């Protein structure tokens, strides 16, 4: 009987507990070439077929001995172990002999990609596209790894472990009701207020609007400023108002936020719906033999009416189909 112990290439010298017994009773312990320093495991390099009753150590799940073994013992890996691979790949790309383009990037040159990837993830979430969300989350993670790796090249800066360590400390410190058991928080609203209290104390902020990222989209910025000042008891009548376009837009965003509506999300929804309707109208015009890129006002209105009729028709078909399905589901 041959037992294979599949070691984790990520975790290094970590032996699964289930392998202790077989190792003690094995006639021999051998290791495939992918195992570094087999002697540290009390193993010898594999030469030919493993002896009967032996234990084979390997980090290669595709090794032929894995499929042929009488028993395979795997090394459990904690959730997030694959992040080690992502860090290793990023290091390889930035190291000598890696990718010239990756090696030339700086914090400043990467800024455009940080913004782009964040918005692509935002769009995937809006669309409810799980496949795209998975991909875009990876692209956002890449930006974190990239910036951390660039920073690590400066001896006086930080690395990815510092970033992760600071995040852990922040999450633990701002959730004392979870990790310290020193408080009782039973609502999301209370936790949100407590988070802000702890943040102000931690960062020693002088103003309720300190720390608001001013580089975010204007509607989101107005909403965030409104939210922050409202928590500080700022009277709503003192919010920006006036005849200017900026003041009117701010007032509208503020009213929405105070009413519990996210104005940024609402405006994005309206804008995307408009874009979809424009595309539909131009498709309708093209179907009628017109040049969709050379429509005059009358042609636009006709195409707009046509696409509206199409939407109403499609909606009616969907509703009729639902009625039929529901009637079929009723007991006869």
Residue, then its C-alpha position, 0 to 999 in steps of 0.5 A: x500500500x502506497x500513501x501520498x501526502x500532498x503538501x502545500x507549495x504555498x504553506x511551506x513546511x506544513x504537514x497535515x495532521x492526518x499524515x503523522x500516523x502513516x509516516x510513523x508506520x511507513x516502510x520508507x518516506x520518499x519525495x518527488x523532485x518538486x519537494x525542496x529539502x526532502x531531508x527536513x521531512x525525513x525523506x529521501x529523493x524518489x528513485x524509480x517506483x516507491x517501495x511497498x508500504x511507503x509514503x510519498x511526499x509531493x507538492x504536485x497534484x498532477x503527479x502520476x503517483x497521486x492518481x495511482x496511490x492507495x490513499x491521498x492525504x491533502x494539506x488543508x489550506x486556509x481561506x485566502x491562501x491563493x492570495x499568496x500566489x497573487x503576491x508572488x506573481x506580482x513580485x515576479x512581474x516587478x523583479x529583474x527578468x519580469x515584465x518591462x511594462x510592469x517594472x516601469x509603473x509608478x503610483x502616479x502612472x497607475x492612478x488611471x487604472x485604479x479609477x477605471x477598475x473601480x468603475x468597472x466593478x461598480x458596473x458589474x455590481x449594478x448589472x448583477x453580473x457575477x462572472x464580471x464581478x469576480x473578474x473585476x474584483x481581481x482587477x481591483x485586487x491587482x491595483x492593491x498588490x501593484x501599489x503595495x509592491x511599488x511601495x515595497x521597493x522603497x526601503x523607508x516605505x511599506x509592503x503588502x503585509x503592512x497594508x494587510x496588518x493595518x487593515x486587520x488592526x483597523x477592523x478589529x479596533x473599530x469593532x470592539x463589540x465583536x472582538x473585545x466584547x466591551x460593547x453591545x451593538x445591535x443595529x447597523x445604524x448604531x454600528x455606523x455611528x460608532x464607526x465614525x466616533x472611533x474614526x474621529x478619535x483615532x484620526x483626531x479630526x477637527x471637522x466632521x468633513x475631514x477625511x471625505x475624499x474630495x476626488x469622488x464624483x460630484x454628486x457622491x461628494x455632495x451626498x457624502x458631505x450632507x451625510x457627514x454634516x447631518x450626523x454632526x447636527x448641521x441644520x438642513x437649511x444651511x446647506x448650499x442653495x441658490x440660483x446657480x447650477x452647482x447650488x441647485x444640483x447640490x440641493x437636489x443631491x442633499x434632499x435625496x440623501x436626507x430622504x435615504x436615497x443614494x443620488x449617485x446611484x439614482x443618477x447612474x441608473x437614469x443615465x444608463x437607462x437613457x443610454x440604453x434607450x438611445x441605442x434602441x432608438x438608433x437600432x430602430x432607425x437603422x431597421x427602417x433604413x436610416x443612417x443612425x448617425x445622421x438623424x435630424x430632429x424628426x427622425x429622432x422623434x420617430x425612432x424614439x417613439x418606435x423604440x418606446x412602442x417596442x418596449x411596451x410590446x415586450x413588456x406586455x409579452x412578458x406580463x402575458x407570459x407570466x400570467x400564463x405560467x401562473x395560471x398553469x401553476x394553479x390547481x386544476 
